[in-house]
Amino acid sequence: MHTLKINTVVSSDTLKLNNLGFLKGREVEVTIRPLIGKRQVHLKNRNLKGFLSKYANRELITNEKEAWKQSVMDKYDN
């Protein structure tokens, strides 16, 4: 069984689908649903400033200025 999945932005009230030749003459089911999650957020928010802030570790921000120096010292024991 073949499955065809297309993610697109609907810009009009008509949707044209290409490359359906392998389904010609067969009964099919077409389901259209809005995307939720990351894709939807990306389309709404073109400015990515602060987009990854949910992954920030606030406790480590205070050590940020010395992080490179400390990393080198830990790696090379100098």
N, C-alpha and C positions, 0 to 999 in steps of 0.2 A: 504494500500500500504506500503510495506517495503522499507526502504532506508538503504543502507549499505555504511558507510563512513569510509575510511581507510586513515590515515596519516602515511606516511612512507618515507624513503629516498631511492630513486632509485639508486641502485648500479650496475645495468647492463641494457642491452637493452631488457630484458625479465622481465615481471611482472607476478608473479603467485598469484592468488587469491584463498583462501580457504573458506570453509563454505558457498558455494553458492548452496547447495542442495535444499533450499527452492525456488530457482529460476529455477531449472532444467526444461527444456521444455518451458520456457516462453521467450518472446522477452524482451530484456533489452537494456538500453542505458548506455554506459560507457564513462565517461568524466574524463580526466586526465588534471590537471592544476597545475602549481607550486604554492606553498604557498607564500604569501607575508605578510609582517608585522613582528610581534614578533617572530614567529617560525623561519623564515628565518634568522633574526638577531642572534638568539640564536645559530643556527648551524654555522654561520660564525664566531661568536665571542665567543670562549670558555673562554676567560679571561674576567671576569665580572668586573674588576677594572674600576670604573667610570661609570658603566652601568646605575646607578640610578641618575647620576649627573644632568640630566634634571629636576629632581624634587627638587633639592636643592634650598633653599631660601637664596640667598647671603647676605641679610640683617641680617639674624639671625645667621650667622656663627660667627660674631664678639661677640655675646653673649654666645657662646658655652661653654667657660670655666666656667662661672658662672651659667649656666642653671640649674644644679642639685641643687646647693645651693639655688637659687632663687625659684625653684619649691617646695622644702621642706619648705622654709619660707612662701611661699604663702599658702601652704596646712595647715600648723600647726600654723601659725601666731607667730613664734618665732623670 
